[in-house]
Amino acid sequence: MSAKQNTGPHQVSLRQWISCAPFEQLLHMRIEEAADGKSILTMPFLYDFAQGKGLLHGGALVSLADTAVVMAIKSILPPSTHFGTISMESKFLYPVTQGLLTARAWVTRREDRTIHSQATIYNDEEKPVMEFSCVSKIARIKRESTSPEN
């Protein structure tokens, strides 16, 4: 079985803290900028991303928005911080038939380990095509046991 057919678990090493993982590379996402709790990502609408009627698949849009939010969050956290999306809401505003999409994301607030974020995706004409909001959570730090060994 080749590495690409292996069903996991997988060890992924990113070149940098803020960089695209294999799935994001598969979707041709590009990080244009990520700093100070904000990010801008782009993704082309390629043939392989179309659903049965020729529109961009909603899952590709959600993936772009979620990844943009992740990069905005990474820009305010120390490298190697473990966190994940625990809830998300997507509002599809306009169908996508072609072009380069731009996601603009920002962190709206942080409460201890919980981070709230939003993103808007725009088409080539700067028309909003999707609004996205999510909640992410930072993993608890695992602490070594301090009990003496017998």
Rosetta blueprint (number, residue, H / E / L):
1 M L
2 S L
3 A L
4 K L
5 Q L
6 N L
7 T L
8 G L
9 P L
10 H L
11 Q L
12 V L
13 S L
14 L L
15 R L
16 Q L
17 W L
18 I L
19 S L
20 C L
21 A L
22 P H
23 F H
24 E H
25 Q H
26 L H
27 L L
28 H L
29 M L
30 R E
31 I E
32 E E
33 E E
34 A E
35 A E
36 D L
37 G L
38 K E
39 S E
40 I E
41 L E
42 T E
43 M E
44 P E
45 F L
46 L L
47 Y H
48 D H
49 F H
50 A E
51 Q L
52 G L
53 K L
54 G L
55 L L
56 L E
57 H L
58 G H
59 G H
60 A H
61 L H
62 V H
63 S H
64 L H
65 A H
66 D H
67 T H
68 A H
69 V H
70 V H
71 M H
72 A H
73 I H
74 K H
75 S L
76 I L
77 L L
78 P L
79 P L
80 S L
81 T L
82 H L
83 F E
84 G E
85 T E
86 I E
87 S E
88 M E
89 E E
90 S E
91 K E
92 F E
93 L L
94 Y L
95 P L
96 V L
97 T L
98 Q L
99 G L
100 L E
101 L E
102 T E
103 A E
104 R E
105 A E
106 W E
107 V E
108 T E
109 R E
110 R E
111 E E
112 D L
113 R L
114 T E
115 I E
116 H E
117 S E
118 Q E
119 A E
120 T E
121 I E
122 Y E
123 N L
124 D L
125 E L
126 E L
127 K L
128 P E
129 V E
130 M E
131 E E
132 F E
133 S E
134 C E
135 V E
136 S E
137 K E
138 I E
139 A L
140 R L
141 I L
142 K L
143 R L
144 E L
145 S L
146 T L
147 S L
148 P L
149 E L
150 N L
